């Protein structure tokens, strides 16, 4: 199964849960020792080529932290008090399914994009300083950089086949998109962090 991502179909996980259903909230990433974003994705290269910007597949809004893709590259990024830190790789073939594994280790202060399918070599980048304060209240977005702000949305186009979020070595969200409705993708990690389709009218 897969989930098609475009400018009418992108999702989020809120950082808190008003019904108390989440057992491991996707919040306070800036306080974690480490976290990981993993996704299996097919980039719609033709659609992405219509826009002069990268699109975020998985992202904390604010100063964008997460996984992004362009027409010939894939990357990961975050912002510290010293500025943006990022790593980019250039897969041999952008049109086939890519497994992207982003590791952010805040204890040892590095970000890494791992080699998961021999399409690129793993890259690790060490950084200094602390993360910017933006991430204290961030939503975790799937399919864009920030659904609340059109100027900072950085829309992705393509198909997602699997998504997983790991925080402090515990999976707090995962899906293969087999359990979903029109407006929700169910969390198969049993943590209760279901993906919600963004609808601007709900926030007005």
C-alpha positions in Angstrom: 0.0 0.0 0.0 1.1 3.6 -0.4 0.0 7.2 0.2 0.0 9.7 -2.6 1.4 13.1 -1.4 0.5 16.3 -3.2 -0.7 19.9 -2.5 -4.1 18.5 -1.6 -3.0 15.6 0.5 -0.5 16.0 3.3 -0.6 15.0 7.0 0.6 15.8 10.5 0.9 14.4 14.0 0.1 16.9 16.7 2.7 17.3 19.5 0.0 16.7 22.1 -3.2 14.7 22.4 -6.2 16.2 24.0 -7.8 12.8 24.7 -4.6 11.4 26.3 -4.5 8.5 23.8 -0.9 8.8 22.9 1.5 6.7 25.1 4.6 8.4 23.6 4.0 11.9 22.4 5.8 13.1 19.2 7.0 16.2 21.0 10.1 17.6 22.7 12.4 16.2 20.1 14.9 18.9 21.1 15.2 17.2 24.5 15.7 13.7 23.2 19.1 11.9 23.2 18.4 10.9 19.6 15.6 10.4 17.1 15.2 8.9 13.6 12.9 9.5 10.7 12.6 6.6 8.2 10.6 6.5 5.0 10.2 4.4 1.9 9.4 6.8 -0.9 9.0 7.3 -4.7 9.7 10.9 -5.7 7.5 12.3 -8.5 10.5 13.8 -10.3 8.4 15.3 -13.1 6.1 17.1 -10.7 9.0 18.2 -8.4 10.8 19.6 -11.5 7.9 22.1 -11.9 9.0 23.9 -8.7 12.3 25.6 -7.8 12.5 24.2 -4.3 13.0 21.0 -2.3 10.0 19.2 -0.8 9.9 17.9 2.7 8.9 14.3 3.3 9.0 14.3 7.1 9.6 17.6 9.0 9.3 19.5 12.2 8.0 22.9 11.4 9.7 26.1 12.5 13.2 26.3 11.0 12.7 23.1 9.0 14.1 19.9 10.6 13.7 16.7 8.6 14.0 14.8 5.4 13.8 16.6 2.0 14.1 15.7 -1.7 14.6 17.5 -5.0 14.8 16.3 -8.5 18.2 14.7 -8.2 19.1 14.8 -4.5 17.8 13.7 -1.0 18.9 15.4 2.2 18.4 15.9 5.9 18.6 19.1 7.9 18.2 20.9 11.2 19.0 24.4 12.6 21.1 25.2 15.6 22.0 28.5 17.1 24.8 28.7 14.6 22.6 28.2 11.5 21.5 25.4 9.2 23.2 22.0 9.3 22.5 19.6 6.5 23.6 16.6 4.5 22.8 15.8 0.9 23.2 12.7 -1.2 22.7 12.1 -4.9 21.0 8.7 -5.6 21.9 6.8 -8.8 18.3 6.7 -9.8 15.7 9.1 -8.3 12.7 7.4 -10.0 12.8 4.1 -8.1 11.7 3.5 -4.5 14.2 5.0 -2.0 14.5 4.0 1.7 15.7 7.1 3.6 17.0 6.8 7.1 17.7 10.0 8.9 19.5 9.8 12.3 19.9 12.8 14.6 22.0 12.2 17.7 21.8 15.2 20.0 24.0 13.6 22.6 26.9 13.1 20.2 25.9 16.0 18.0 25.7 14.6 14.6 23.1 14.0 11.8 23.4 11.1 9.4 21.7 9.9 6.2 22.3 6.2 6.0 22.9 3.9 3.0 20.0 1.6 3.0 19.9 0.4 -0.6 23.3 1.0 -2.3 21.9 4.1 -4.1 24.3 6.4 -2.2 27.0 6.3 0.4 26.1 7.0 4.0 27.0 10.5 5.2 27.5 11.8 8.7 27.9 15.4 9.7 28.9 16.7 13.2 27.6 20.0 14.4 28.1 22.4 17.3 25.7 24.3 19.5 22.1 23.6 20.6 18.9 23.3 18.4 16.9 26.5 18.0 13.9 27.0 20.2 11.4 26.6 17.3 11.1 22.8 17.9 9.5 23.2 21.4 6.1 23.5 19.8 6.6 21.9 16.4 4.1 19.6 14.6 5.5 16.6 12.8 4.5 16.9 9.1 4.4 14.1 6.6 4.5 15.4 3.0 5.5 19.0 3.5 7.5 21.3 5.7 4.8 23.3 7.3 1.1 23.1 6.4 0.3 26.2 8.4 2.3 28.5 6.3 2.1 28.4 2.5 5.4 30.4 2.2 7.2 27.7 4.2 5.3 24.6 3.1 7.9 23.2 0.8 5.4 20.7 -0.7 6.6 17.2 -1.6 5.1 15.2 -4.5 5.3 11.5 -4.7 4.3 8.3 -2.9 5.1 7.1 0.5 5.1 3.3 1.2 6.3 3.2 4.8 7.0 5.7 7.5 8.6 5.3 10.9 9.6 7.7 13.7 11.9 6.6 16.5 12.7 8.6 19.6 15.3 7.6 22.1 15.4 4.1 20.5 11.7 3.6 20.8 9.4 3.5 17.8 6.6 6.0 18.5 5.0 5.9 15.0 5.0 3.6 12.1 2.8 2.7 9.2 2.7 0.8 5.9 -0.5 2.6 5.0 -2.6 -0.5 5.0 -4.8 0.9 7.8 -6.2 4.3 6.8 -9.3 6.3 6.1 -9.8 9.4 4.0 -8.6 11.6 6.8 -6.5 9.4 9.1 -3.6 6.9 8.9 -3.4 4.6 11.9 -0.3 4.2 14.0 0.9 0.6 13.9 3.3 1.2 16.8 0.4 1.1 19.3 1.5 4.5 20.6 -1.7 6.2 19.4 0.0 8.8 17.3 -2.2 8.6 14.2 -1.6 10.7 11.1 -4.2 13.3 10.5 -4.9 14.8 7.0 -4.5 18.6 7.1 -7.5 20.7 6.4 -7.1 24.4 6.6 -10.8 24.9 7.6 -10.2 22.9 10.8 -7.8 25.5 12.0 -9.8 28.6 11.1 
